[in-house]
Amino acid sequence: MDPVGREAMTNTVIFCAPQGWGKSRRAAELKREFGCTDVEDDWHPFVSRKPYARKPTAATVTPGTLHLTNVSPDLVRELLPNVVNGNQARIVVRGWSEKGGE
């Protein structure tokens, strides 16, 4: 339980930009811009980072975290429709057209 409502006060963002855009270099600035409490760099929507996983599974989205990825926003929407459509996370796109990748 979160008695002070910290989760409600923070944002969960999936930040999509091409490789070389400067996501890692600008991570602290982006974290402040979007009001996130943590950063997960090199996040991928289709790979579980759990060492005991036998096969790749859909990755999790951590509340309050800025997830940095070079995966196209179209692929993120395709692989995680419940997260995006369920308003668990907001997708922010820079360096690509807003509609999709490349």
N, CA, C and O atoms as a GROMACS GRO file, in nm:
protein
  408
    1MET      N    1   0.084  -0.119   0.000
    1MET     CA    2   0.000   0.000   0.000
    1MET      C    3   0.088   0.124   0.000
    1MET      O    4   0.196   0.125   0.058
    2ASP      N    5   0.041   0.226  -0.063
    2ASP     CA    6   0.118   0.350  -0.076
    2ASP      C    7   0.040   0.462  -0.008
    2ASP      O    8  -0.036   0.533  -0.074
    3PRO      N    9   0.057   0.482   0.124
    3PRO     CA   10  -0.027   0.575   0.198
    3PRO      C   11  -0.014   0.721   0.154
    3PRO      O   12  -0.109   0.798   0.170
    4VAL      N   13   0.101   0.760   0.101
    4VAL     CA   14   0.115   0.900   0.058
    4VAL      C   15   0.088   0.918  -0.090
    4VAL      O   16   0.098   1.030  -0.141
    5GLY      N   17   0.053   0.812  -0.158
    5GLY     CA   18   0.015   0.824  -0.298
    5GLY      C   19   0.130   0.852  -0.393
    5GLY      O   20   0.111   0.917  -0.496
    6ARG      N   21   0.250   0.804  -0.360
    6ARG     CA   22   0.365   0.830  -0.446
    6ARG      C   23   0.346   0.775  -0.586
    6ARG      O   24   0.383   0.841  -0.684
    7GLU      N   25   0.290   0.654  -0.598
    7GLU     CA   26   0.270   0.596  -0.731
    7GLU      C   27   0.177   0.682  -0.815
    7GLU      O   28   0.199   0.699  -0.935
    8ALA      N   29   0.075   0.735  -0.754
    8ALA     CA   30  -0.020   0.818  -0.828
    8ALA      C   31   0.043   0.950  -0.870
    8ALA      O   32   0.000   1.011  -0.968
    9MET      N   33   0.146   0.994  -0.797
    9MET     CA   34   0.208   1.123  -0.826
    9MET      C   35   0.319   1.111  -0.930
    9MET      O   36   0.365   1.213  -0.982
   10THR      N   37   0.361   0.991  -0.963
   10THR     CA   38   0.469   0.975  -1.059
   10THR      C   39   0.415   0.924  -1.191
   10THR      O   40   0.303   0.873  -1.199
   11ASN      N   41   0.494   0.940  -1.294
   11ASN     CA   42   0.455   0.897  -1.428
   11ASN      C   43   0.535   0.774  -1.469
   11ASN      O   44   0.650   0.756  -1.428
   12THR      N   45   0.473   0.691  -1.549
   12THR     CA   46   0.539   0.576  -1.608
   12THR      C   47   0.546   0.603  -1.758
   12THR      O   48   0.443   0.619  -1.824
   13VAL      N   49   0.669   0.608  -1.811
   13VAL     CA   50   0.690   0.649  -1.950
   13VAL      C   51   0.776   0.546  -2.022
   13VAL      O   52   0.876   0.498  -1.968
   14ILE      N   53   0.736   0.513  -2.145
   14ILE     CA   54   0.820   0.436  -2.237
   14ILE      C   55   0.869   0.536  -2.340
   14ILE      O   56   0.791   0.586  -2.421
   15PHE      N   57   0.998   0.566  -2.338
   15PHE     CA   58   1.057   0.669  -2.423
   15PHE      C   59   1.126   0.602  -2.542
   15PHE      O   60   1.227   0.533  -2.525
   16CYS      N   61   1.071   0.622  -2.661
   16CYS     CA   62   1.123   0.560  -2.783
   16CYS      C   63   1.198   0.663  -2.866
   16CYS      O   64   1.143   0.767  -2.903
   17ALA      N   65   1.324   0.634  -2.895
   17ALA     CA   66   1.404   0.719  -2.982
   17ALA      C   67   1.509   0.629  -3.048
   17ALA      O   68   1.549   0.528  -2.991
   18PRO      N   69   1.552   0.665  -3.169
   18PRO     CA   70   1.649   0.581  -3.240
   18PRO      C   71   1.782   0.570  -3.166
   18PRO      O   72   1.817   0.654  -3.084
   19GLN      N   73   1.854   0.463  -3.197
   19GLN     CA   74   1.988   0.445  -3.142
   19GLN      C   75   2.072   0.567  -3.180
   19GLN      O   76   2.066   0.612  -3.294
   20GLY      N   77   2.148   0.619  -3.085
   20GLY     CA   78   2.232   0.735  -3.111
   20GLY      C   79   2.164   0.868  -3.082
   20GLY      O   80   2.228   0.972  -3.095
   21TRP      N   81   2.038   0.867  -3.043
   21TRP     CA   82   1.965   0.991  -3.016
   21TRP      C   83   2.016   1.059  -2.889
   21TRP      O   84   2.005   1.181  -2.877
   22GLY      N   85   2.070   0.984  -2.795
   22GLY     CA   86   2.121   1.041  -2.671
   22GLY      C   87   2.035   1.011  -2.549
   22GLY      O   88   2.035   1.088  -2.453
   23LYS      N   89   1.961   0.902  -2.553
   23LYS     CA   90   1.872   0.866  -2.442
   23LYS      C   91   1.950   0.847  -2.312
   23LYS      O   92   1.913   0.903  -2.209
   24SER      N   93   2.057   0.770  -2.316
   24SER     CA   94   2.135   0.742  -2.195
   24SER      C   95   2.201   0.869  -2.143
   24SER      O   96   2.201   0.895  -2.023
   25ARG      N   97   2.255   0.947  -2.233
   25ARG     CA   98   2.323   1.071  -2.195
   25ARG      C   99   2.227   1.170  -2.131
   25ARG      O  100   2.265   1.245  -2.041
   26ARG      N  101   2.103   1.172  -2.177
   26ARG     CA  102   2.002   1.266  -2.128
   26ARG      C  103   1.908   1.206  -2.024
   26ARG      O  104   1.805   1.265  -1.992
   27ALA      N  105   1.940   1.090  -1.972
   27ALA     CA  106   1.848   1.016  -1.884
   27ALA      C  107   1.802   1.100  -1.764
   27ALA      O  108   1.683   1.104  -1.735
   28ALA      N  109   1.894   1.165  -1.694
   28ALA     CA  110   1.855   1.244  -1.576
   28ALA      C  111   1.763   1.359  -1.614
   28ALA      O  112   1.665   1.386  -1.545
   29GLU      N  113   1.794   1.426  -1.723
   29GLU     CA  114   1.711   1.536  -1.772
   29GLU      C  115   1.571   1.487  -1.810
   29GLU      O  116   1.471   1.550  -1.776
   30LEU      N  117   1.564   1.375  -1.880
   30LEU     CA  118   1.435   1.318  -1.922
   30LEU      C  119   1.354   1.271  -1.801
   30LEU      O  120   1.232   1.287  -1.797
   31LYS      N  121   1.422   1.214  -1.704
   31LYS     CA  122   1.354   1.168  -1.582
   31LYS      C  123   1.284   1.285  -1.514
   31LYS      O  124   1.169   1.273  -1.471
   32ARG      N  125   1.353   1.398  -1.503
   32ARG     CA  126   1.292   1.518  -1.444
   32ARG      C  127   1.178   1.570  -1.530
   32ARG      O  128   1.071   1.605  -1.480
   33GLU      N  129   1.201   1.574  -1.663
   33GLU     CA  130   1.100   1.626  -1.755
   33GLU      C  131   0.967   1.552  -1.742
   33GLU      O  132   0.861   1.614  -1.745
   34PHE      N  133   0.973   1.421  -1.728
   34PHE     CA  134   0.851   1.341  -1.726
   34PHE      C  135   0.802   1.308  -1.585
   34PHE      O  136   0.698   1.244  -1.570
   35GLY      N  137   0.874   1.351  -1.483
   35GLY     CA  138   0.829   1.329  -1.346
   35GLY      C  139   0.838   1.185  -1.301
   35GLY      O  140   0.754   1.138  -1.223
   36CYS      N  141   0.939   1.113  -1.350
   36CYS     CA  142   0.959   0.973  -1.311
   36CYS      C  143   1.052   0.966  -1.191
   36CYS      O  144   1.128   1.060  -1.164
   37THR      N  145   1.047   0.855  -1.119
   37THR     CA  146   1.133   0.838  -1.002
   37THR      C  147   1.255   0.752  -1.029
   37THR      O  148   1.349   0.751  -0.949
   38ASP      N  149   1.256   0.679  -1.140
   38ASP     CA  150   1.366   0.589  -1.172
   38ASP      C  151   1.382   0.580  -1.323
   38ASP      O  152   1.293   0.622  -1.398
   39VAL      N  153   1.495   0.526  -1.368
   39VAL     CA  154   1.522   0.509  -1.511
   39VAL      C  155   1.565   0.365  -1.536
   39VAL      O  156   1.648   0.311  -1.462
   40GLU      N  157   1.509   0.304  -1.640
   40GLU     CA  158   1.558   0.174  -1.687
   40GLU      C  159   1.609   0.195  -1.829
   40GLU      O  160   1.532   0.211  -1.923
   41ASP      N  161   1.741   0.194  -1.841
   41ASP     CA  162   1.805   0.217  -1.970
   41ASP      C  163   1.808   0.086  -2.050
   41ASP      O  164   1.815  -0.022  -1.993
   42ASP      N  165   1.804   0.098  -2.182
   42ASP     CA  166   1.810  -0.016  -2.272
   42ASP      C  167   1.698  -0.116  -2.245
   42ASP      O  168   1.719  -0.237  -2.248
   43TRP      N  169   1.578  -0.064  -2.218
   43TRP     CA  170   1.460  -0.147  -2.193
   43TRP      C  171   1.407  -0.201  -2.325
   43TRP      O  172   1.407  -0.130  -2.425
   44HIS      N  173   1.363  -0.326  -2.325
   44HIS     CA  174   1.305  -0.388  -2.444
   44HIS      C  175   1.172  -0.452  -2.408
   44HIS      O  176   1.164  -0.520  -2.305
   45PRO      N  177   1.068  -0.432  -2.489
   45PRO     CA  178   0.936  -0.484  -2.455
   45PRO      C  179   0.920  -0.635  -2.474
   45PRO      O  180   0.820  -0.692  -2.430
   46PHE      N  181   1.017  -0.700  -2.536
   46PHE     CA  182   1.000  -0.841  -2.569
   46PHE      C  183   1.099  -0.932  -2.502
   46PHE      O  184   1.106  -1.050  -2.535
   47VAL      N  185   1.177  -0.882  -2.408
   47VAL     CA  186   1.279  -0.964  -2.345
   47VAL      C  187   1.264  -0.956  -2.194
   47VAL      O  188   1.267  -0.847  -2.135
   48SER      N  189   1.248  -1.071  -2.132
   48SER     CA  190   1.249  -1.077  -1.986
   48SER      C  191   1.394  -1.078  -1.942
   48SER      O  192   1.476  -1.150  -1.998
   49ARG      N  193   1.426  -0.999  -1.841
   49ARG     CA  194   1.563  -0.997  -1.790
   49ARG      C  195   1.581  -1.094  -1.673
   49ARG      O  196   1.684  -1.093  -1.606
   50LYS      N  197   1.481  -1.176  -1.649
   50LYS     CA  198   1.489  -1.272  -1.538
   50LYS      C  199   1.580  -1.387  -1.579
   50LYS      O  200   1.556  -1.451  -1.681
   51PRO      N  201   1.684  -1.415  -1.500
   51PRO     CA  202   1.781  -1.518  -1.539
   51PRO      C  203   1.721  -1.658  -1.546
   51PRO      O  204   1.775  -1.743  -1.618
   52TYR      N  205   1.612  -1.684  -1.476
   52TYR     CA  206   1.554  -1.818  -1.475
   52TYR      C  207   1.452  -1.839  -1.586
   52TYR      O  208   1.397  -1.948  -1.598
   53ALA      N  209   1.424  -1.736  -1.667
   53ALA     CA  210   1.324  -1.749  -1.774
   53ALA      C  211   1.376  -1.845  -1.881
   53ALA      O  212   1.490  -1.834  -1.925
   54ARG      N  213   1.292  -1.939  -1.921
   54ARG     CA  214   1.332  -2.037  -2.023
   54ARG      C  215   1.319  -1.982  -2.163
   54ARG      O  216   1.390  -2.025  -2.254
   55LYS      N  217   1.230  -1.888  -2.183
   55LYS     CA  218   1.212  -1.827  -2.315
   55LYS      C  219   1.179  -1.680  -2.295
   55LYS      O  220   1.130  -1.641  -2.190
   56PRO      N  221   1.204  -1.599  -2.396
   56PRO     CA  222   1.173  -1.456  -2.384
   56PRO      C  223   1.024  -1.436  -2.360
   56PRO      O  224   0.940  -1.501  -2.422
   57THR      N  225   0.994  -1.346  -2.271
   57THR     CA  226   0.856  -1.311  -2.242
   57THR      C  227   0.841  -1.160  -2.250
   57THR      O  228   0.940  -1.087  -2.256
   58ALA      N  229   0.719  -1.114  -2.250
   58ALA     CA  230   0.697  -0.970  -2.251
   58ALA      C  231   0.758  -0.910  -2.125
   58ALA      O  232   0.740  -0.962  -2.015
   59ALA      N  233   0.829  -0.803  -2.142
   59ALA     CA  234   0.892  -0.737  -2.030
   59ALA      C  235   0.787  -0.666  -1.945
   59ALA      O  236   0.675  -0.641  -1.990
   60THR      N  237   0.825  -0.636  -1.825
   60THR     CA  238   0.734  -0.563  -1.738
   60THR      C  239   0.762  -0.414  -1.748
   60THR      O  240   0.870  -0.371  -1.788
   61VAL      N  241   0.662  -0.337  -1.711
   61VAL     CA  242   0.675  -0.192  -1.704
   61VAL      C  243   0.662  -0.157  -1.556
   61VAL      O  244   0.561  -0.189  -1.493
   62THR      N  245   0.763  -0.092  -1.503
   62THR     CA  246   0.767  -0.059  -1.361
   62THR      C  247   0.703   0.077  -1.336
   62THR      O  248   0.744   0.176  -1.397
   63PRO      N  249   0.603   0.084  -1.249
   63PRO     CA  250   0.538   0.212  -1.221
   63PRO      C  251   0.638   0.318  -1.175
   63PRO      O  252   0.728   0.291  -1.095
   64GLY      N  253   0.622   0.439  -1.227
   64GLY     CA  254   0.707   0.551  -1.189
   64GLY      C  255   0.841   0.556  -1.260
   64GLY      O  256   0.923   0.642  -1.230
   65THR      N  257   0.864   0.463  -1.353
   65THR     CA  258   0.995   0.451  -1.418
   65THR      C  259   0.991   0.503  -1.560
   65THR      O  260   0.893   0.488  -1.632
   66LEU      N  261   1.101   0.566  -1.600
   66LEU     CA  262   1.124   0.606  -1.738
   66LEU      C  263   1.197   0.491  -1.805
   66LEU      O  264   1.311   0.460  -1.769
   67HIS      N  265   1.133   0.427  -1.903
   67HIS     CA  266   1.190   0.313  -1.975
   67HIS      C  267   1.247   0.364  -2.107
   67HIS      O  268   1.172   0.408  -2.194
   68LEU      N  269   1.379   0.360  -2.122
   68LEU     CA  270   1.445   0.409  -2.243
   68LEU      C  271   1.466   0.294  -2.340
   68LEU      O  272   1.520   0.190  -2.303
   69THR      N  273   1.424   0.313  -2.467
   69THR     CA  274   1.438   0.207  -2.566
   69THR      C  275   1.459   0.264  -2.705
   69THR      O  276   1.414   0.374  -2.736
   70ASN      N  277   1.529   0.186  -2.788
   70ASN     CA  278   1.540   0.222  -2.930
   70ASN      C  279   1.448   0.136  -3.016
   70ASN      O  280   1.461   0.135  -3.138
   71VAL      N  281   1.357   0.064  -2.952
   71VAL     CA  282   1.256  -0.014  -3.023
   71VAL      C  283   1.150   0.082  -3.076
   71VAL      O  284   1.113   0.177  -3.007
   72SER      N  285   1.102   0.057  -3.197
   72SER     CA  286   1.004   0.148  -3.256
   72SER      C  287   0.876   0.152  -3.172
   72SER      O  288   0.836   0.051  -3.115
   73PRO      N  289   0.813   0.268  -3.165
   73PRO     CA  290   0.689   0.279  -3.087
   73PRO      C  291   0.579   0.188  -3.139
   73PRO      O  292   0.496   0.141  -3.061
   74ASP      N  293   0.576   0.162  -3.270
   74ASP     CA  294   0.476   0.070  -3.325
   74ASP      C  295   0.493  -0.070  -3.266
   74ASP      O  296   0.395  -0.135  -3.233
   75LEU      N  297   0.617  -0.115  -3.254
   75LEU     CA  298   0.643  -0.248  -3.198
   75LEU      C  299   0.607  -0.252  -3.049
   75LEU      O  300   0.553  -0.352  -3.002
   76VAL      N  301   0.636  -0.146  -2.976
   76VAL     CA  302   0.598  -0.140  -2.835
   76VAL      C  303   0.446  -0.152  -2.822
   76VAL      O  304   0.396  -0.228  -2.739
   77ARG      N  305   0.374  -0.077  -2.904
   77ARG     CA  306   0.226  -0.083  -2.900
   77ARG      C  307   0.174  -0.222  -2.935
   77ARG      O  308   0.077  -0.270  -2.877
   78GLU      N  309   0.240  -0.286  -3.031
   78GLU     CA  310   0.198  -0.420  -3.075
   78GLU      C  311   0.223  -0.525  -2.967
   78GLU      O  312   0.139  -0.611  -2.943
   79LEU      N  313   0.340  -0.518  -2.902
   79LEU     CA  314   0.378  -0.620  -2.805
   79LEU      C  315   0.315  -0.599  -2.667
   79LEU      O  316   0.297  -0.695  -2.592
   80LEU      N  317   0.282  -0.475  -2.635
   80LEU     CA  318   0.227  -0.446  -2.502
   80LEU      C  319   0.097  -0.367  -2.510
   80LEU      O  320   0.086  -0.260  -2.450
   81PRO      N  321  -0.002  -0.418  -2.583
   81PRO     CA  322  -0.126  -0.340  -2.599
   81PRO      C  323  -0.200  -0.314  -2.468
   81PRO      O  324  -0.261  -0.209  -2.452
   82ASN      N  325  -0.195  -0.408  -2.375
   82ASN     CA  326  -0.265  -0.389  -2.248
   82ASN      C  327  -0.201  -0.280  -2.163
   82ASN      O  328  -0.270  -0.209  -2.090
   83VAL      N  329  -0.070  -0.267  -2.173
   83VAL     CA  330   0.002  -0.164  -2.098
   83VAL      C  331  -0.028  -0.027  -2.155
   83VAL      O  332  -0.058   0.067  -2.082
   84VAL      N  333  -0.019  -0.015  -2.287
   84VAL     CA  334  -0.038   0.114  -2.353
   84VAL      C  335  -0.186   0.154  -2.352
   84VAL      O  336  -0.219   0.266  -2.314
   85ASN      N  337  -0.273   0.064  -2.394
   85ASN     CA  338  -0.416   0.095  -2.400
   85ASN      C  339  -0.481   0.100  -2.262
   85ASN      O  340  -0.584   0.165  -2.244
   86GLY      N  341  -0.421   0.033  -2.166
   86GLY     CA  342  -0.474   0.034  -2.030
   86GLY      C  343  -0.424   0.150  -1.948
   86GLY      O  344  -0.450   0.158  -1.828
   87ASN      N  345  -0.352   0.240  -2.011
   87ASN     CA  346  -0.299   0.360  -1.946
   87ASN      C  347  -0.204   0.330  -1.831
   87ASN      O  348  -0.194   0.409  -1.736
   88GLN      N  349  -0.134   0.217  -1.838
   88GLN     CA  350  -0.033   0.187  -1.737
   88GLN      C  351   0.096   0.263  -1.766
   88GLN      O  352   0.177   0.286  -1.677
   89ALA      N  353   0.114   0.301  -1.892
   89ALA     CA  354   0.234   0.374  -1.931
   89ALA      C  355   0.201   0.462  -2.051
   89ALA      O  356   0.112   0.433  -2.130
   90ARG      N  357   0.276   0.570  -2.062
   90ARG     CA  358   0.260   0.661  -2.175
   90ARG      C  359   0.382   0.644  -2.265
   90ARG      O  360   0.495   0.636  -2.217
   91ILE      N  361   0.359   0.638  -2.396
   91ILE     CA  362   0.470   0.631  -2.490
   91ILE      C  363   0.504   0.772  -2.535
   91ILE      O  364   0.417   0.849  -2.576
   92VAL      N  365   0.633   0.805  -2.528
   92VAL     CA  366   0.684   0.933  -2.577
   92VAL      C  367   0.781   0.902  -2.689
   92VAL      O  368   0.869   0.817  -2.674
   93VAL      N  369   0.765   0.970  -2.802
   93VAL     CA  370   0.846   0.943  -2.921
   93VAL      C  371   0.926   1.067  -2.957
   93VAL      O  372   0.871   1.177  -2.967
   94ARG      N  373   1.056   1.049  -2.977
   94ARG     CA  374   1.141   1.158  -3.027
   94ARG      C  375   1.238   1.098  -3.128
   94ARG      O  376   1.288   0.986  -3.110
   95GLY      N  377   1.263   1.172  -3.233
   95GLY     CA  378   1.358   1.126  -3.334
   95GLY      C  379   1.294   1.040  -3.441
   95GLY      O  380   1.357   1.011  -3.542
   96TRP      N  381   1.171   0.998  -3.420
   96TRP     CA  382   1.091   0.925  -3.518
   96TRP      C  383   0.963   1.004  -3.535
   96TRP      O  384   0.935   1.094  -3.456
   97SER      N  385   0.887   0.971  -3.635
   97SER     CA  386   0.756   1.035  -3.646
   97SER      C  387   0.670   0.988  -3.529
   97SER      O  388   0.691   0.878  -3.478
   98GLU      N  389   0.576   1.069  -3.487
   98GLU     CA  390   0.490   1.035  -3.372
   98GLU      C  391   0.411   0.908  -3.397
   98GLU      O  392   0.383   0.832  -3.304
   99LYS      N  393   0.373   0.885  -3.523
   99LYS     CA  394   0.289   0.769  -3.555
   99LYS      C  395   0.362   0.637  -3.536
   99LYS      O  396   0.305   0.541  -3.484
  100GLY      N  397   0.488   0.632  -3.575
  100GLY     CA  398   0.556   0.503  -3.566
  100GLY      C  399   0.705   0.515  -3.578
  100GLY      O  400   0.762   0.624  -3.567
  101GLY      N  401   0.769   0.402  -3.601
  101GLY     CA  402   0.914   0.399  -3.610
  101GLY      C  403   0.964   0.436  -3.747
  101GLY      O  404   0.892   0.429  -3.846
  102GLU      N  405   1.089   0.476  -3.749
  102GLU     CA  406   1.168   0.509  -3.868
  102GLU      C  407   1.101   0.606  -3.956
  102GLU      O  408   1.156   0.643  -4.059
   0.00000   0.00000   0.00000
